[in-house]
Amino acid sequence: EKDEPGEQVQVTYRELLELTCRLGNTLKRQGVKQGDRVTIYMPPCPLAVASMLACARIGAVHAVVFAGFSAESLADRIRD
């Protein structure tokens, strides 16, 4: 469900798998490989879930940061 009441997005397992595989391939093309660290900075949505799964699928360690942080606070979290 989205932040607004009554708004929702439905995703099938197949759609989630396809999106996860596409994102995983995109990450690999960008040079992300097993053991690399990735920070995901996006709002809670199906794309964020697929991004986390894509990182796990290729063996990259991921951290999730949602909106609401200052630039300095966000930089600290990424470095951590």
C-alpha positions as CSV (number, residue, x, y, z in Angstrom):
1,E,0.0,0.0,0.0
2,K,1.1,3.5,-0.7
3,D,1.2,6.3,1.8
4,E,-2.1,7.7,0.6
5,P,-5.2,5.8,1.9
6,G,-6.9,3.6,-0.7
7,E,-3.9,3.6,-3.1
8,Q,-2.2,0.3,-3.6
9,V,-0.1,-1.6,-6.2
10,Q,-0.5,-5.3,-6.8
11,V,2.5,-7.3,-8.1
12,T,2.5,-11.0,-8.9
13,Y,5.3,-13.2,-7.9
14,R,6.2,-13.5,-11.6
15,E,6.3,-9.8,-12.1
16,L,8.5,-9.4,-9.0
17,L,10.9,-12.1,-10.2
18,E,11.1,-10.5,-13.7
19,L,11.8,-7.0,-12.1
20,T,14.3,-8.5,-9.7
21,C,16.2,-10.2,-12.5
22,R,16.2,-7.1,-14.7
23,L,17.5,-5.0,-11.8
24,G,20.1,-7.6,-10.9
25,N,21.4,-7.6,-14.5
26,T,21.5,-3.8,-14.5
27,L,23.5,-3.8,-11.3
28,K,25.9,-6.4,-12.8
29,R,26.3,-4.2,-15.9
30,Q,27.2,-1.3,-13.7
31,G,30.0,-3.4,-12.1
32,V,28.3,-4.5,-8.9
33,K,29.5,-8.0,-7.9
34,Q,29.3,-10.4,-5.1
35,G,30.5,-8.9,-1.8
36,D,30.0,-5.3,-3.0
37,R,28.0,-2.9,-0.8
38,V,25.0,-1.1,-2.2
39,T,22.8,1.5,-0.5
40,I,19.2,1.7,-1.7
41,Y,17.7,5.1,-1.2
42,M,14.1,5.1,-2.3
43,P,10.6,5.2,-0.8
44,P,8.9,1.9,0.2
45,C,7.5,0.6,-3.1
46,P,7.6,-2.6,-5.2
47,L,10.7,-1.3,-6.9
48,A,12.5,-1.0,-3.6
49,V,11.6,-4.6,-2.7
50,A,12.9,-5.8,-6.1
51,S,16.1,-3.8,-5.6
52,M,16.8,-5.5,-2.3
53,L,16.1,-8.9,-3.8
54,A,18.3,-8.1,-6.8
55,C,21.2,-7.3,-4.5
56,A,20.6,-10.5,-2.5
57,R,20.4,-12.5,-5.8
58,I,23.8,-11.3,-7.0
59,G,25.4,-11.5,-3.5
60,A,25.8,-7.8,-2.9
61,V,25.3,-6.6,0.7
62,H,22.6,-3.9,0.8
63,A,21.4,-1.3,3.2
64,V,18.1,0.5,2.9
65,V,17.7,4.2,3.7
66,F,14.3,5.8,3.3
67,A,13.7,9.5,2.8
68,G,13.8,12.1,5.6
69,F,17.5,12.4,6.2
70,S,19.7,15.5,5.6
71,A,22.4,15.2,3.1
72,E,25.1,14.9,5.8
73,S,23.1,12.3,7.7
74,L,22.6,10.3,4.5
75,A,26.3,10.5,3.7
76,D,27.1,9.2,7.2
77,R,24.7,6.3,6.8
78,I,26.2,5.3,3.5
79,R,29.8,5.4,4.9
80,D,28.7,3.3,7.8
